[in-house]
Amino acid sequence: MLKVQEIRELIKLVDQSSIDEFSYEVEGSKIKMKKKSAGQQVIVEPARVVTETPAPIQPVQTAPAAPVVQVDEQKQTSKEENVQETNLHKITSPMVGTFYQSPSPDADVYVKPGSKVSKDSIVCIVEAMKLFNEIEAEVNGEIVEILVKDGQLVEYGQPLFLVKPE
């Protein structure tokens, strides 16, 4: 069975490619992805087990389709418009992974709104495939807003922080 992170990577690769439909079978599981204009649909169905004794043919019932994952583009667009209007710098995720505000659950957060940062200041960690990647601020300035919650899954290029440059 594929791990969730492997499925996420497959979704990312299909999304970035020019193919419209993708099907993959491994270890008794089947994954089928189809692109739509508003998002992607991922369906994971259990594989059918073939028995050696012939049985009468009956209709096969499949598992209900997984919900279509869609990003609310209107909300994202309005936040991006606000960024452009106020000349704030966006710190974006360089990869697909899990966002963490602190180096460990019992440690203080790296930054919070109002924190001053420099170009090489670590602002968060994005964990991808068991690797913890430290994300730097990229600019000198002040953190205005944190756009994601601790432990939230983030996509490649997703804005994480808004920074008022100095």
SVG drawing of the C-alpha trace seen along z (x, -y; Angstrom):
<svg xmlns="http://www.w3.org/2000/svg" viewBox="-25 -49 46 73">
<polyline fill="none" stroke="black" stroke-width="0.4" points="0.0,0.0 1.3,-3.5 2.0,-5.9 0.1,-9.2 3.3,-11.1 3.9,-8.9 0.3,-9.6 0.9,-13.4 4.0,-13.2 2.1,-11.4 -0.6,-14.1 2.1,-16.8 3.8,-15.1 0.5,-14.5 -0.6,-18.1 2.7,-19.5 2.5,-17.3 0.4,-17.6 -1.4,-14.3 -5.1,-14.4 -5.5,-10.9 -3.2,-8.6 -3.8,-5.1 -1.4,-3.0 -1.6,0.4 0.7,1.7 0.5,4.3 -3.3,4.9 -4.2,1.2 -5.2,-0.9 -4.9,-4.7 -6.6,-6.6 -6.3,-10.4 -8.1,-12.6 -7.5,-16.3 -10.4,-18.7 -10.3,-22.5 -11.0,-23.2 -8.9,-20.5 -8.0,-16.9 -10.0,-13.8 -8.1,-10.9 -9.9,-7.6 -8.3,-4.7 -10.1,-1.4 -9.3,1.9 -8.1,4.5 -10.4,7.3 -9.2,10.8 -9.4,13.4 -10.4,16.8 -9.5,20.1 -13.0,21.4 -15.3,19.8 -18.2,18.0 -21.3,16.5 -20.7,13.0 -22.3,10.4 -22.1,6.6 -19.0,5.4 -19.6,2.7 -16.8,0.2 -15.9,-1.9 -17.5,-5.3 -15.4,-7.9 -13.1,-9.9 -14.1,-13.5 -12.7,-15.9 -9.9,-18.0 -10.4,-21.6 -8.6,-24.8 -10.8,-27.8 -9.2,-29.9 -11.2,-33.0 -9.9,-33.1 -6.3,-32.5 -6.7,-35.2 -8.0,-37.8 -5.1,-37.2 -2.7,-37.6 -4.3,-40.8 -3.9,-42.1 -0.2,-41.2 0.2,-43.1 -1.7,-46.2 0.5,-46.5 3.8,-45.5 4.3,-42.7 6.8,-39.9 5.4,-36.3 7.6,-33.5 6.4,-30.4 6.8,-26.7 9.6,-25.3 8.0,-21.8 5.0,-19.7 5.1,-18.8 3.9,-19.5 4.4,-23.0 5.8,-23.3 6.3,-26.6 8.8,-25.3 11.8,-22.8 10.0,-20.5 6.5,-20.3 7.8,-21.6 10.0,-24.4 9.0,-28.0 7.9,-29.0 10.5,-30.4 8.5,-33.6 5.2,-35.2 3.5,-38.3 5.6,-41.3 8.9,-39.3 11.9,-40.9 13.6,-38.6 16.8,-38.8 17.4,-37.1 18.9,-34.0 16.5,-33.8 14.7,-30.4 11.0,-31.0 9.6,-27.5 10.2,-23.8 8.6,-21.9 8.8,-18.2 8.8,-16.1 9.5,-12.4 10.9,-12.3 13.3,-15.2 12.9,-18.4 13.7,-21.4 14.4,-24.7 12.8,-27.6 14.6,-31.0 12.9,-34.4 14.6,-35.5 14.2,-39.2 14.9,-41.5 11.7,-42.7 8.9,-42.1 6.4,-39.1 3.0,-40.5 0.9,-37.4 1.3,-33.6 -1.0,-32.1 -0.9,-28.4 -1.5,-26.6 1.0,-24.4 0.9,-20.8 -1.0,-21.8 -0.1,-20.2 1.3,-22.7 1.8,-22.6 4.7,-23.7 4.6,-27.5 1.9,-28.0 2.4,-31.3 3.3,-30.6 4.1,-34.1 3.6,-37.8 6.7,-39.9 6.9,-43.7 10.3,-44.4 12.6,-46.9"/>
</svg>
